[in-house]
Amino acid sequence: MDTERTTAPIKPVRASSRKPLQRLSPAIVEQVERLLGGRTRDIRFNGELALLFRERSWPRTAKIIRAWMVWVIVLDVLTLGLNAVLLPTETVMSMLWPASILPPAALVASIAFLRPHALWVQGVFILSAVFLILLSVALVGVNTGGEFYERHLNIMLFVAVTAIIIFPVPLGWAMAIGATALGIYLVFQLRNPDIKAGSALAGTLFFASGVAATVVARRTATIFAQKTFLLELRDRSRLAELTDANSQLELLARTDPLTGVANRRSMMETLHYFWSEDLKRTSGAAMLMCDIDDFKHLNDNLGHAEGDRCLVKVAGIIQSSMRDERDQVARYGGEEFLVFLPGSDEQEAGVIAERIRSRVEAASLPNPTSRVGPWVTVSIGVAILMQNSGLVSAEHMQRQADAALYLAKKTGRNCVVVHASEVGQASG
């Protein structure tokens, strides 16, 4: 009966180990290639690709919006302070209440962008905040009158333009900011006693051309940001494919192509890791050298195809006889298989070796000219590495397993021999 083990799996460290890349769905990869294959100005995001872009760009967008909101608060406070020093008290008092609208609106928007929200929620926060900020700037001039009236309306348009340029937001949001600013400007200019309606409309149209150009520039900047994101996704996809290919090549380089178990190189890496980490001092180990009896006779009489089939079947039996993923099986050469059992003592190693021997015999694979019997059998040599075993090396342990296998062959084959310093003990 197998005893429960607590030893961690023995796995050699790979120089090529890296954090797996997040995989893109085939639909996303196809969409990325299609968009990059077309004209840059035709790039449009929708569905999952739009969601990925928002997730990727949100931290930068939120940081920019928060910084802008803080900036307008600081300018609002500094302007009021400067006006308090330079202007009459009555003028400053007329500016005070409309200017007080701006800080809370900007502060709420800044707080709202501390963490992600649904897109429509973000839109409500930013458009509402910008509307109140623009209205506050405009009302400061309107409420004060005189030279401040049109000056603050122009300042309000400047604030809107900076928001459109700086905010990396959807085109609809930028257009809404521009339309809001022009609407506020037109409404208050129509009410301006110092200019006629025609002048108000002409001024609005003039500034509308500048706002439109700014929105177009914002759209162009967004398209280039999206194209950069598409290139990043394509690079990620190709890197993932390259990583998969390298992993497959590494697996092939470590696997015996016929039997599917590890090859000799892989086993050598496992043993090197076990000994270099000095795990032998804390867990001990066992090594089994398994050899198919009279395999040459099988090849000569039944052909190499049947010999290959025999190797595959025996490898599968050995692999299925292991305790768990800690145990390593490798085709060591020809018809030989090396089994490494970390954390195993002599009794447990003997049980596993006998399990392999009996299962191979019970499989009744034909070998009519074998000197043992009409079926395929295996001989197994076992070497034991006890805990705290001084300077015993992996090579020395392999020689012990080989010596035990030689004795098993000499004893009559189809048996298990455990290496001992003085006497070999056989069973089977």
DRENDO-1510 file (C-alpha; in Angstrom, 1 decimal, always signed):
<recs>
REC; n; res; u; v; w
REC; 1; MET; +0.0; +0.0; +0.0 .
REC; 2; ASP; +1.3; +3.5; -0.9 .
REC; 3; THR; +2.0; +5.6; +2.1 .
REC; 4; GLU; +0.9; +9.3; +2.1 .
REC; 5; ARG; +3.8; +11.7; +1.4 .
REC; 6; THR; +4.2; +15.4; +2.3 .
REC; 7; THR; +7.2; +16.1; +0.2 .
REC; 8; ALA; +6.7; +18.8; -2.4 .
REC; 9; PRO; +7.0; +17.8; -6.1 .
REC; 10; ILE; +10.5; +17.8; -7.5 .
REC; 11; LYS; +10.6; +20.1; -10.5 .
REC; 12; PRO; +13.8; +21.6; -12.0 .
REC; 13; VAL; +13.9; +25.3; -12.5 .
REC; 14; ARG; +13.7; +26.4; -16.1 .
REC; 15; ALA; +15.6; +29.4; -17.3 .
REC; 16; SER; +12.8; +30.2; -19.7 .
REC; 17; SER; +10.0; +30.3; -17.0 .
REC; 18; ARG; +7.9; +33.4; -17.2 .
REC; 19; LYS; +4.5; +34.7; -16.2 .
REC; 20; PRO; +1.9; +33.5; -18.7 .
REC; 21; LEU; +0.5; +36.2; -21.0 .
REC; 22; GLN; -3.2; +37.0; -21.0 .
REC; 23; ARG; -4.7; +35.3; -24.1 .
REC; 24; LEU; -6.7; +37.2; -26.6 .
REC; 25; SER; -9.8; +35.6; -28.1 .
REC; 26; PRO; -9.6; +34.6; -31.8 .
REC; 27; ALA; -12.4; +37.2; -32.5 .
REC; 28; ILE; -10.3; +40.0; -30.9 .
REC; 29; VAL; -7.1; +38.9; -32.8 .
REC; 30; GLU; -9.1; +38.9; -36.1 .
REC; 31; GLN; -10.6; +42.4; -35.3 .
REC; 32; VAL; -7.1; +43.8; -34.5 .
REC; 33; GLU; -5.6; +42.5; -37.7 .
REC; 34; ARG; -8.6; +43.8; -39.7 .
REC; 35; LEU; -8.4; +47.3; -38.2 .
REC; 36; LEU; -4.6; +47.5; -38.6 .
REC; 37; GLY; -4.9; +46.4; -42.2 .
REC; 38; GLY; -7.3; +49.3; -43.0 .
REC; 39; ARG; -6.9; +53.0; -43.0 .
REC; 40; THR; -5.9; +54.6; -39.7 .
REC; 41; ARG; -8.8; +57.2; -39.9 .
REC; 42; ASP; -11.3; +54.4; -40.2 .
REC; 43; ILE; -10.4; +52.8; -36.8 .
REC; 44; ARG; -13.5; +52.3; -34.7 .
REC; 45; PHE; -13.7; +50.3; -31.5 .
REC; 46; ASN; -16.8; +48.3; -30.4 .
REC; 47; GLY; -17.8; +45.4; -28.2 .
REC; 48; GLU; -15.0; +43.6; -26.4 .
REC; 49; LEU; -12.3; +45.5; -28.0 .
REC; 50; ALA; -13.8; +48.8; -26.8 .
REC; 51; LEU; -14.0; +47.4; -23.3 .
REC; 52; LEU; -10.4; +46.3; -23.4 .
REC; 53; PHE; -9.3; +49.7; -24.6 .
REC; 54; ARG; -11.2; +51.4; -21.7 .
REC; 55; GLU; -9.7; +49.1; -19.2 .
REC; 56; ARG; -6.3; +49.7; -20.5 .
REC; 57; SER; -6.6; +53.5; -20.8 .
REC; 58; TRP; -8.7; +54.2; -17.7 .
REC; 59; PRO; -5.9; +54.8; -15.2 .
REC; 60; ARG; -4.3; +57.4; -17.4 .
REC; 61; THR; -7.6; +59.0; -18.3 .
REC; 62; ALA; -8.6; +59.2; -14.6 .
REC; 63; LYS; -5.3; +60.7; -13.6 .
REC; 64; ILE; -5.5; +63.4; -16.3 .
REC; 65; ILE; -9.1; +64.3; -15.4 .
REC; 66; ARG; -8.3; +64.5; -11.7 .
REC; 67; ALA; -5.3; +66.7; -12.4 .
REC; 68; TRP; -7.3; +69.0; -14.6 .
REC; 69; MET; -10.0; +69.4; -12.0 .
REC; 70; VAL; -7.5; +70.2; -9.3 .
REC; 71; TRP; -5.9; +72.7; -11.7 .
REC; 72; VAL; -9.2; +74.6; -12.3 .
REC; 73; ILE; -9.8; +74.7; -8.5 .
REC; 74; VAL; -6.4; +76.2; -7.8 .
REC; 75; LEU; -6.8; +78.8; -10.6 .
REC; 76; ASP; -10.3; +79.7; -9.4 .
REC; 77; VAL; -9.0; +80.3; -5.8 .
REC; 78; LEU; -5.9; +82.2; -7.0 .
REC; 79; THR; -8.0; +84.4; -9.3 .
REC; 80; LEU; -10.4; +85.3; -6.5 .
REC; 81; GLY; -7.5; +86.1; -4.2 .
REC; 82; LEU; -5.8; +88.3; -6.8 .
REC; 83; ASN; -9.1; +90.1; -7.6 .
REC; 84; ALA; -9.6; +90.7; -3.9 .
REC; 85; VAL; -6.3; +92.6; -3.8 .
REC; 86; LEU; -6.7; +94.5; -7.1 .
REC; 87; LEU; -10.5; +95.1; -7.4 .
REC; 88; PRO; -13.0; +97.0; -5.4 .
REC; 89; THR; -14.9; +95.1; -2.7 .
REC; 90; GLU; -18.2; +95.4; -4.4 .
REC; 91; THR; -16.8; +93.9; -7.6 .
REC; 92; VAL; -15.2; +91.0; -5.7 .
REC; 93; MET; -18.4; +90.3; -3.8 .
REC; 94; SER; -20.4; +90.1; -7.1 .
REC; 95; MET; -17.8; +87.5; -8.3 .
REC; 96; LEU; -17.9; +85.4; -5.1 .
REC; 97; TRP; -21.1; +83.4; -5.3 .
REC; 98; PRO; -20.8; +82.3; -8.9 .
REC; 99; ALA; -17.1; +81.4; -8.4 .
REC; 100; SER; -18.1; +79.3; -5.4 .
REC; 101; ILE; -19.9; +76.9; -7.8 .
REC; 102; LEU; -16.7; +75.7; -9.4 .
REC; 103; PRO; -14.7; +74.1; -6.5 .
REC; 104; PRO; -17.3; +71.6; -5.3 .
REC; 105; ALA; -18.2; +70.6; -8.8 .
REC; 106; ALA; -14.5; +69.9; -9.7 .
REC; 107; LEU; -13.9; +68.2; -6.4 .
REC; 108; VAL; -16.8; +65.8; -6.8 .
REC; 109; ALA; -15.7; +64.9; -10.3 .
REC; 110; SER; -12.1; +64.4; -9.1 .
REC; 111; ILE; -13.3; +62.1; -6.3 .
REC; 112; ALA; -15.6; +60.2; -8.7 .
REC; 113; PHE; -12.5; +59.3; -10.9 .
REC; 114; LEU; -10.6; +57.7; -8.0 .
REC; 115; ARG; -12.0; +54.3; -9.0 .
REC; 116; PRO; -13.7; +52.9; -12.2 .
REC; 117; HIS; -17.4; +53.2; -12.8 .
REC; 118; ALA; -19.7; +52.2; -15.7 .
REC; 119; LEU; -19.0; +54.3; -18.8 .
REC; 120; TRP; -22.4; +56.1; -18.6 .
REC; 121; VAL; -21.7; +57.0; -14.9 .
REC; 122; GLN; -18.3; +58.4; -15.8 .
REC; 123; GLY; -20.0; +60.4; -18.6 .
REC; 124; VAL; -22.6; +61.9; -16.2 .
REC; 125; PHE; -19.9; +62.9; -13.7 .
REC; 126; ILE; -17.5; +64.6; -16.2 .
REC; 127; LEU; -20.1; +66.3; -18.3 .
REC; 128; SER; -22.0; +67.6; -15.3 .
REC; 129; ALA; -18.8; +68.8; -13.7 .
REC; 130; VAL; -17.6; +70.6; -16.8 .
REC; 131; PHE; -21.0; +72.2; -17.4 .
REC; 132; LEU; -21.0; +73.6; -13.8 .
REC; 133; ILE; -17.4; +74.8; -14.2 .
REC; 134; LEU; -18.1; +76.5; -17.5 .
REC; 135; LEU; -21.3; +78.1; -16.1 .
REC; 136; SER; -19.4; +79.3; -13.0 .
REC; 137; VAL; -16.7; +81.0; -15.1 .
REC; 138; ALA; -19.4; +82.6; -17.3 .
REC; 139; LEU; -21.5; +83.8; -14.4 .
REC; 140; VAL; -18.6; +85.5; -12.8 .
REC; 141; GLY; -18.3; +87.8; -15.8 .
REC; 142; VAL; -22.1; +88.1; -16.3 .
REC; 143; ASN; -22.8; +88.9; -12.7 .
REC; 144; THR; -20.0; +91.5; -12.5 .
REC; 145; GLY; -20.8; +93.1; -15.8 .
REC; 146; GLY; -18.8; +95.7; -17.8 .
REC; 147; GLU; -15.4; +94.7; -19.1 .
REC; 148; PHE; -15.7; +91.3; -17.2 .
REC; 149; TYR; -18.8; +90.2; -19.1 .
REC; 150; GLU; -17.2; +89.2; -22.4 .
REC; 151; ARG; -13.8; +88.6; -21.0 .
REC; 152; HIS; -15.1; +85.7; -18.8 .
REC; 153; LEU; -17.1; +84.3; -21.6 .
REC; 154; ASN; -13.9; +84.1; -23.6 .
REC; 155; ILE; -12.2; +82.5; -20.6 .
REC; 156; MET; -15.0; +80.0; -20.4 .
REC; 157; LEU; -14.4; +79.0; -24.0 .
REC; 158; PHE; -10.7; +78.6; -23.3 .
REC; 159; VAL; -11.4; +76.4; -20.4 .
REC; 160; ALA; -13.7; +74.2; -22.6 .
REC; 161; VAL; -11.1; +74.0; -25.3 .
REC; 162; THR; -8.4; +72.9; -22.8 .
REC; 163; ALA; -10.8; +70.2; -21.5 .
REC; 164; ILE; -11.4; +68.9; -25.0 .
REC; 165; ILE; -7.7; +68.8; -25.8 .
REC; 166; ILE; -6.6; +67.2; -22.6 .
REC; 167; PHE; -9.4; +64.8; -21.7 .
REC; 168; PRO; -8.8; +61.4; -23.6 .
REC; 169; VAL; -12.5; +60.7; -23.7 .
REC; 170; PRO; -15.0; +59.4; -26.3 .
REC; 171; LEU; -15.7; +61.7; -29.2 .
REC; 172; GLY; -19.3; +62.2; -28.1 .
REC; 173; TRP; -18.2; +63.6; -24.7 .
REC; 174; ALA; -15.8; +66.0; -26.4 .
REC; 175; MET; -18.6; +67.2; -28.7 .
REC; 176; ALA; -20.9; +67.6; -25.8 .
REC; 177; ILE; -18.3; +69.8; -23.9 .
REC; 178; GLY; -17.9; +71.9; -27.0 .
REC; 179; ALA; -21.6; +72.3; -27.6 .
REC; 180; THR; -22.2; +73.2; -24.0 .
REC; 181; ALA; -19.5; +75.9; -24.1 .
REC; 182; LEU; -20.9; +77.4; -27.3 .
REC; 183; GLY; -24.4; +77.2; -26.0 .
REC; 184; ILE; -23.5; +79.1; -22.8 .
REC; 185; TYR; -21.6; +81.6; -24.8 .
REC; 186; LEU; -24.5; +82.3; -27.2 .
REC; 187; VAL; -27.1; +82.5; -24.5 .
REC; 188; PHE; -25.2; +85.1; -22.5 .
REC; 189; GLN; -24.0; +87.0; -25.5 .
REC; 190; LEU; -27.6; +87.4; -26.7 .
REC; 191; ARG; -28.3; +88.9; -23.3 .
REC; 192; ASN; -25.3; +91.2; -23.4 .
REC; 193; PRO; -26.6; +94.8; -23.5 .
REC; 194; ASP; -23.3; +96.0; -25.1 .
REC; 195; ILE; -23.6; +94.0; -28.4 .
REC; 196; LYS; -26.3; +93.3; -31.0 .
REC; 197; ALA; -27.8; +89.8; -31.7 .
REC; 198; GLY; -26.0; +89.7; -35.0 .
REC; 199; SER; -22.6; +90.2; -33.4 .
REC; 200; ALA; -23.5; +87.6; -30.8 .
REC; 201; LEU; -24.2; +85.0; -33.5 .
REC; 202; ALA; -21.1; +86.0; -35.5 .
REC; 203; GLY; -18.9; +85.6; -32.5 .
REC; 204; THR; -20.5; +82.2; -31.7 .
REC; 205; LEU; -19.9; +81.0; -35.2 .
REC; 206; PHE; -16.3; +82.2; -35.1 .
REC; 207; PHE; -15.6; +80.4; -31.9 .
REC; 208; ALA; -17.5; +77.3; -33.1 .
REC; 209; SER; -15.0; +76.9; -35.9 .
REC; 210; GLY; -12.2; +76.8; -33.3 .
REC; 211; VAL; -14.1; +74.4; -31.1 .
REC; 212; ALA; -14.8; +72.1; -34.1 .
REC; 213; ALA; -11.1; +72.1; -35.0 .
REC; 214; THR; -10.3; +71.2; -31.4 .
REC; 215; VAL; -12.8; +68.3; -31.4 .
REC; 216; VAL; -11.3; +67.0; -34.7 .
REC; 217; ALA; -7.8; +67.2; -33.1 .
REC; 218; ARG; -9.1; +65.3; -30.1 .
REC; 219; ARG; -10.5; +62.6; -32.4 .
REC; 220; THR; -7.2; +62.3; -34.2 .
REC; 221; ALA; -5.4; +61.9; -31.0 .
REC; 222; THR; -7.8; +59.3; -29.9 .
REC; 223; ILE; -7.4; +57.4; -33.2 .
REC; 224; PHE; -3.6; +57.3; -32.7 .
REC; 225; ALA; -4.0; +56.2; -29.2 .
REC; 226; GLN; -6.3; +53.4; -30.4 .
REC; 227; LYS; -3.9; +52.4; -33.1 .
REC; 228; THR; -1.1; +52.2; -30.5 .
REC; 229; PHE; -3.3; +50.0; -28.5 .
REC; 230; LEU; -4.0; +47.8; -31.5 .
REC; 231; LEU; -0.2; +47.4; -32.1 .
REC; 232; GLU; +0.2; +46.5; -28.5 .
REC; 233; LEU; -2.5; +43.8; -28.7 .
REC; 234; ARG; -0.9; +42.4; -31.9 .
REC; 235; ASP; +2.5; +42.3; -30.3 .
REC; 236; ARG; +1.0; +40.6; -27.3 .
REC; 237; SER; -0.7; +38.1; -29.5 .
REC; 238; ARG; +2.4; +37.3; -31.4 .
REC; 239; LEU; +4.5; +37.1; -28.3 .
REC; 240; ALA; +2.0; +34.7; -26.8 .
REC; 241; GLU; +2.2; +32.5; -30.0 .
REC; 242; LEU; +6.0; +32.6; -29.8 .
REC; 243; THR; +5.9; +31.7; -26.1 .
REC; 244; ASP; +3.6; +28.7; -26.9 .
REC; 245; ALA; +5.9; +27.7; -29.7 .
REC; 246; ASN; +9.0; +27.9; -27.5 .
REC; 247; SER; +7.2; +26.0; -24.7 .
REC; 248; GLN; +6.2; +23.3; -27.2 .
REC; 249; LEU; +9.8; +23.1; -28.5 .
REC; 250; GLU; +11.1; +22.9; -24.9 .
REC; 251; LEU; +8.6; +20.1; -24.2 .
REC; 252; LEU; +9.7; +18.2; -27.3 .
REC; 253; ALA; +13.3; +18.6; -26.3 .
REC; 254; ARG; +12.5; +17.0; -23.0 .
REC; 255; THR; +10.3; +14.3; -24.2 .
REC; 256; ASP; +11.0; +10.9; -25.8 .
REC; 257; PRO; +9.2; +11.1; -29.2 .
REC; 258; LEU; +8.3; +7.4; -29.2 .
REC; 259; THR; +7.0; +6.7; -25.7 .
REC; 260; GLY; +5.9; +10.2; -24.6 .
REC; 261; VAL; +7.7; +10.0; -21.3 .
REC; 262; ALA; +10.7; +12.2; -20.4 .
REC; 263; ASN; +14.0; +11.7; -22.1 .
REC; 264; ARG; +17.4; +11.3; -20.6 .
REC; 265; ARG; +18.2; +15.0; -20.7 .
REC; 266; SER; +15.0; +15.7; -18.7 .
REC; 267; MET; +15.9; +13.1; -16.1 .
REC; 268; MET; +19.4; +14.5; -15.8 .
REC; 269; GLU; +18.0; +18.0; -15.1 .
REC; 270; THR; +15.6; +16.5; -12.5 .
REC; 271; LEU; +18.5; +14.8; -10.7 .
REC; 272; HIS; +20.7; +17.8; -10.9 .
REC; 273; TYR; +18.0; +20.0; -9.3 .
REC; 274; PHE; +17.4; +17.4; -6.6 .
REC; 275; TRP; +21.1; +17.2; -5.7 .
REC; 276; SER; +21.9; +20.9; -6.2 .
REC; 277; GLU; +19.1; +21.9; -3.8 .
REC; 278; ASP; +20.4; +19.3; -1.4 .
REC; 279; LEU; +17.0; +17.8; -1.0 .
REC; 280; LYS; +18.5; +14.4; -0.4 .
REC; 281; ARG; +19.4; +15.4; +3.1 .
REC; 282; THR; +15.7; +16.0; +4.1 .
REC; 283; SER; +13.8; +13.5; +2.0 .
REC; 284; GLY; +16.0; +10.7; +0.6 .
REC; 285; ALA; +15.1; +9.0; -2.7 .
REC; 286; ALA; +15.1; +5.8; -4.7 .
REC; 287; MET; +16.2; +5.1; -8.3 .
REC; 288; LEU; +14.8; +2.2; -10.4 .
REC; 289; MET; +16.6; +1.0; -13.6 .
REC; 290; CYS; +14.1; -1.0; -15.6 .
REC; 291; ASP; +15.1; -3.1; -18.6 .
REC; 292; ILE; +12.9; -5.1; -21.0 .
REC; 293; ASP; +14.1; -8.8; -21.0 .
REC; 294; ASP; +15.4; -10.1; -24.3 .
REC; 295; PHE; +14.1; -7.1; -26.2 .
REC; 296; LYS; +16.6; -7.8; -29.1 .
REC; 297; HIS; +14.9; -11.2; -29.6 .
REC; 298; LEU; +11.5; -9.4; -29.9 .
REC; 299; ASN; +12.8; -7.0; -32.5 .
REC; 300; ASP; +14.5; -9.7; -34.5 .
REC; 301; ASN; +11.5; -12.0; -34.6 .
REC; 302; LEU; +8.5; -9.7; -34.6 .
REC; 303; GLY; +10.0; -6.6; -36.2 .
REC; 304; HIS; +10.8; -3.1; -35.1 .
REC; 305; ALA; +7.1; -2.0; -35.3 .
REC; 306; GLU; +6.2; -4.5; -32.7 .
REC; 307; GLY; +9.3; -3.5; -30.7 .
REC; 308; ASP; +8.2; +0.1; -30.8 .
REC; 309; ARG; +4.7; -0.9; -29.7 .
REC; 310; CYS; +6.2; -2.9; -26.8 .
REC; 311; LEU; +8.2; +0.2; -25.7 .
REC; 312; VAL; +5.1; +2.4; -25.7 .
REC; 313; LYS; +3.1; -0.1; -23.7 .
REC; 314; VAL; +5.8; -0.7; -21.1 .
REC; 315; ALA; +6.4; +3.1; -20.8 .
REC; 316; GLY; +2.7; +3.6; -20.1 .
REC; 317; ILE; +2.6; +0.8; -17.5 .
REC; 318; ILE; +5.6; +2.3; -15.7 .
REC; 319; GLN; +4.1; +5.8; -15.8 .
REC; 320; SER; +0.7; +4.5; -14.4 .
REC; 321; SER; +2.6; +2.8; -11.6 .
REC; 322; MET; +3.9; +6.0; -10.1 .
REC; 323; ARG; +2.6; +7.6; -6.9 .
REC; 324; ASP; +1.9; +11.1; -8.3 .
REC; 325; GLU; +3.6; +13.9; -10.3 .
REC; 326; ARG; +6.6; +13.9; -8.0 .
REC; 327; ASP; +7.9; +10.6; -9.5 .
REC; 328; GLN; +9.8; +10.9; -12.7 .
REC; 329; VAL; +10.0; +8.4; -15.5 .
REC; 330; ALA; +12.4; +8.6; -18.4 .
REC; 331; ARG; +13.4; +6.5; -21.3 .
REC; 332; TYR; +17.1; +6.2; -20.6 .
REC; 333; GLY; +18.2; +4.5; -23.7 .
REC; 334; GLY; +17.0; +1.7; -26.0 .
REC; 335; GLU; +14.8; -0.6; -23.9 .
REC; 336; GLU; +15.9; +0.9; -20.5 .
REC; 337; PHE; +13.8; +3.2; -18.3 .
REC; 338; LEU; +15.0; +5.1; -15.3 .
REC; 339; VAL; +12.5; +5.9; -12.5 .
REC; 340; PHE; +13.3; +8.5; -9.8 .
REC; 341; LEU; +11.3; +8.4; -6.6 .
REC; 342; PRO; +12.0; +11.4; -4.4 .
REC; 343; GLY; +11.1; +10.9; -0.7 .
REC; 344; SER; +10.9; +7.1; -1.1 .
REC; 345; ASP; +12.4; +4.5; +1.2 .
REC; 346; GLU; +13.5; +0.9; +0.4 .
REC; 347; GLN; +10.1; -0.6; +1.3 .
REC; 348; GLU; +8.1; +1.8; -0.8 .
REC; 349; ALA; +10.6; +1.6; -3.7 .
REC; 350; GLY; +10.3; -2.2; -3.6 .
REC; 351; VAL; +6.5; -2.1; -3.7 .
REC; 352; ILE; +6.6; +0.3; -6.8 .
REC; 353; ALA; +9.2; -1.8; -8.6 .
REC; 354; GLU; +7.2; -5.0; -8.0 .
REC; 355; ARG; +4.1; -3.3; -9.2 .
REC; 356; ILE; +5.8; -2.4; -12.4 .
REC; 357; ARG; +7.2; -5.9; -12.9 .
REC; 358; SER; +3.9; -7.6; -12.2 .
REC; 359; ARG; +1.9; -5.3; -14.4 .
REC; 360; VAL; +4.2; -5.7; -17.4 .
REC; 361; GLU; +4.0; -9.5; -17.0 .
REC; 362; ALA; +0.2; -9.3; -16.7 .
REC; 363; ALA; -0.1; -7.2; -19.9 .
REC; 364; SER; +0.8; -10.4; -21.9 .
REC; 365; LEU; +2.7; -8.5; -24.6 .
REC; 366; PRO; +4.1; -11.2; -27.0 .
REC; 367; ASN; +7.8; -12.1; -27.0 .
REC; 368; PRO; +7.8; -15.7; -28.1 .
REC; 369; THR; +11.6; -16.2; -28.2 .
REC; 370; SER; +12.3; -14.7; -24.7 .
REC; 371; ARG; +14.3; -16.9; -22.4 .
REC; 372; VAL; +11.9; -16.1; -19.6 .
REC; 373; GLY; +8.6; -17.0; -21.2 .
REC; 374; PRO; +6.3; -16.2; -24.1 .
REC; 375; TRP; +5.5; -12.7; -22.8 .
REC; 376; VAL; +7.4; -9.5; -22.3 .
REC; 377; THR; +8.9; -9.1; -18.9 .
REC; 378; VAL; +11.2; -6.6; -17.2 .
REC; 379; SER; +14.1; -6.8; -14.8 .
REC; 380; ILE; +14.5; -3.9; -12.3 .
REC; 381; GLY; +17.5; -2.8; -10.2 .
REC; 382; VAL; +16.8; -0.5; -7.2 .
REC; 383; ALA; +19.1; +1.9; -5.5 .
REC; 384; ILE; +18.2; +3.6; -2.3 .
REC; 385; LEU; +19.4; +7.0; -1.0 .
REC; 386; MET; +18.8; +7.3; +2.7 .
REC; 387; GLN; +18.3; +10.7; +4.4 .
REC; 388; ASN; +21.4; +12.5; +5.4 .
REC; 389; SER; +23.5; +10.3; +3.1 .
REC; 390; GLY; +26.8; +12.1; +3.1 .
REC; 391; LEU; +28.5; +12.7; -0.3 .
REC; 392; VAL; +26.5; +10.1; -2.4 .
REC; 393; SER; +26.1; +11.6; -5.9 .
REC; 394; ALA; +23.5; +11.0; -8.5 .
REC; 395; GLU; +26.0; +9.2; -10.7 .
REC; 396; HIS; +27.0; +6.9; -7.9 .
REC; 397; MET; +23.3; +6.1; -7.3 .
REC; 398; GLN; +22.8; +5.3; -11.0 .
REC; 399; ARG; +25.8; +2.9; -10.8 .
REC; 400; GLN; +24.2; +1.2; -7.9 .
REC; 401; ALA; +20.9; +0.8; -9.8 .
REC; 402; ASP; +22.8; -0.6; -12.8 .
REC; 403; ALA; +24.7; -3.0; -10.6 .
REC; 404; ALA; +21.3; -4.2; -9.1 .
REC; 405; LEU; +19.9; -4.6; -12.6 .
REC; 406; TYR; +22.9; -6.6; -13.7 .
REC; 407; LEU; +22.3; -8.9; -10.7 .
REC; 408; ALA; +18.6; -9.2; -11.6 .
REC; 409; LYS; +19.6; -10.3; -15.2 .
REC; 410; LYS; +22.1; -12.7; -13.8 .
REC; 411; THR; +19.6; -14.1; -11.3 .
REC; 412; GLY; +17.1; -15.1; -14.0 .
REC; 413; ARG; +15.4; -11.9; -15.2 .
REC; 414; ASN; +11.8; -10.9; -14.5 .
REC; 415; CYS; +12.7; -9.9; -11.0 .
REC; 416; VAL; +13.5; -6.9; -8.7 .
REC; 417; VAL; +16.8; -6.6; -7.0 .
REC; 418; VAL; +17.5; -3.9; -4.4 .
REC; 419; HIS; +21.2; -2.9; -4.2 .
REC; 420; ALA; +22.9; -3.5; -1.0 .
REC; 421; SER; +26.5; -2.8; +0.1 .
REC; 422; GLU; +27.2; -6.5; +0.8 .
REC; 423; VAL; +24.4; -8.7; -0.6 .
REC; 424; GLY; +21.9; -8.3; -3.3 .
REC; 425; GLN; +18.3; -9.3; -2.4 .
REC; 426; ALA; +16.0; -10.6; -5.1 .
REC; 427; SER; +12.3; -10.9; -5.3 .
REC; 428; GLY; +9.9; -11.8; -8.1 .
</recs>
